[in-house]
Amino acid sequence: MKTPHPQPLPVPPPARRPYHPHDVAAVASLATSLADLDVRTGEAELTRAGTDYHWYSPVLTERLHGRRPDLVVRPRSLQEVVRVAAACARHRVPLTPRGGGTGNYGQCVPLFGGVSLDMTGMNRVLRLEDGWASVEAGILMHELNRVAREGRLRGDGRGRQQLRMWPSTERIATLGGFIAGGHSGIGSIRHGILADPGNVLRLRIVTLEETPRVLDLQGADIQKAHHAYGSNGIIVEVDVALTPWVEWQHTIALFDNYSQVLQCGLAVGAAAVQPQRPIDVFQLSAVERRITPYYAGLRQHLKDADALFAQVCPTTLPAFEACVQAHGGRVVVQGTESQLLAQGLPSATECAYNHTTLEALKTDRGVTYLQVAYPAPLNPALVAQQMQRLGDEVFMHHEFSQAGGELVAFALPLVQYFDEPQLRALITGFEADGCWVFDPHTWVLEDGGMKQVDLQQLDFKKLADPLGLMNPGKVRAWDEQVLGIPGGQL
Ligand code: FAD
């Protein structure tokens, strides 16, 4: 029996913020000053700009309901971004950057109205070099991959390249949004997480001030704005690392039990993180048999089995298959992305990360999810114990990745949702097992993925957004340490 959400709505905080939410006069003056830009105020557009994929969480769906901007501005150049930033500072109107709107934490939902800055109009490839590209931040990662693969800017079609990683939302998410709101993805088993050195090379940032500055962050300074939810500067340009293109073979291997899948994943992963990469994989995702039936397009192939989805370099496919066989499995689907799509099958990309949750939610709105990192190396016996303990409440899905040069694994388990206390109890249980839970049922930066105040990011916010107008309400440290109000309040 599902019970309604029992939590009372939060009490509004004291009005210490430097703006009035939905200030009609300020917004009207702002709109007038930007009248020659692409400014939208239509109902449908405002509602869309108040939406992202936070609907995965019943908690966020309820809490963020009705939150939306007062206007949407879609800049087409650095100069236009600077004008919007200056106008927001002058009129004390909040600004929330938006890319593809695919974040799951309500990251780009404006909590207090103001401007939703739609960055998708800034989508040009500025330079394409061996090993890196310079792009505008609103480019879709799929489009950047296409350009890099074709080597189009040089016109010779040689030196085909690709991004080192992308979220499973590659087709609809922007690179700037991935850097500001994401963590890792397809490719991370080979190249590490976004925060690992060498993946992101430079961020160009516009500050939110009456006279905005344009700053370049490089090296370790990139962490000042990475995964800051667009709260401390507008990312306008990115230099991002590329790697030589590989025609990845998308494979599905089936096993008789989930422990075999995890054991095989550990063996493949251990080979994949070696410098010589005896098994070279770009993705390695384990999904148990209670989830696989949700993949509508794969039912005839998956049949009551536990599955390993992988993208494998063709030259190491024999070694991969041998490893699968050694762990009691068999490869049942194999082909390039375009071959699979031509057969009406999904790519392995769209069977992984939060696409797994999406597949389930398409037919079952009674589920939600958690994000659980495990101590390295992953212990399949611990996972087996958890599955035993949690029974039909939790279905398992693990992603293998590399972080800081080490093979790691984290789960995005599906949860049969009852209420928020149930989620809190599950989180406590995983933490008691020695796992770390990145709570996807909060809009507060520190309460989700970060777990602690990042003083470097806070200091950078004081510099890049001194008025506290950027994506307000998302950064607990700003509210508590600078405004002196409780964090996490709406
Ligand atoms: P948005 O959702 O539009 O924005 C994300 C955050 O970045 C917001 O706080 C926004 O204010 C800020 N932002 C956007 N653009 C800028 C900018 N130019 N300057 C400053 N701030 C900016 N995430 C992963 O990390 N890995 C995954 O594999 C993954 N898989 C997913 C699968 C599904 C089905 C879904 C729904 C989500 C998934 N996500 C994943 C979450 C999300 O898709 C990614 O993080 C994605 O890269 C976000 O990009 P976006 O353009 O949609 O950003």
Residues whose N, C-alpha, C, O or C-beta is under 5 A from the ligand:
A	BS01	FAD	D52 Y53 T96 P97 R98 G99 G100 G101 T102 G103 N104 Q107 C108 M119 A137 W166 P167 S168 T169 I172 A173 T174 G176 G177 F178 A180 G181 G182 H183 S184 G185 I186 Y229 G230 G233 I234 I235 Y353 N354 H355 L358
